[in-house]
């Protein structure tokens, strides 16, 4: 779960596993796999970082991600 801020300033906790897309429109819009859309104050990069930290904390993503360029070296 990640904690974000709605446009009205109220906190919301979202199940990060249900996020389908995150886009800047210019506010950050999160679309869940259910089709529900949520606008938040946090920037896209910050939101993605929160999701990555959550996924790492539950063991779904490794702590480092190798780029495709460095794999062949």
N, C-alpha and C positions, 0 to 999 in steps of 0.2 A: 504494500500500500504506500502511496505517496501523498503528501499533504501539499495542497496548492491553495491559491487565493482566487476566489471568483472576482468578477469586475466590481461587485458591490462591496468588496473588502472582507467578505466572510470566508472563513476557511472551509475547505472541502477535502475529504480524503477519497482518493480514487484507487481502485484496484488496477495496478499497473499492467497486470496480465491481460486486461480487457481493452487496452489501448490499441487501436488500429492505425491511426495517423495522428500526427501533431503538425500543425501548420500555422504560419504567421500570416494574418489577414487584415490589418496589421497587428491586432491583438492575437494572442495565442489561442488557437482553437484545437481542442482535443476531440477526436471522433472515436467512440468506443465501438467494439465489434457488434454491439446491439443497435448501432445507428444513432445513438444519443450523442449530441454535440455539447461540449462544455467550453465556455470561454474563461480564460484565466489571465491573471496579471503577469505571471512569470514568463520570461522569454523562452523561446523554443529551445535554445541551447541549454538553459538551466533545467528545463523540464526533462529533456533527454538525459542529462546527467543524473537527475534524480531517479529516472527509470533504470538507468544502467546500474546505479548504486544498489537499488532495490533488487534487481536481478542477480547481482553479485552476492548480495547478502543471503539470498535463498539458494545460491549455488546453481543458478541456471545459466550464468555467463562467467567465463574465466576472468581473472583479474586483469589480464592483458589481451589485447587484440592485435594480432600481427597484420600488417598491411599485405596486400597481394604482391607488391613489388619486392618485399624483403623475403618472401617464401622461397623464391627461386635462387637466392644468393647463397 
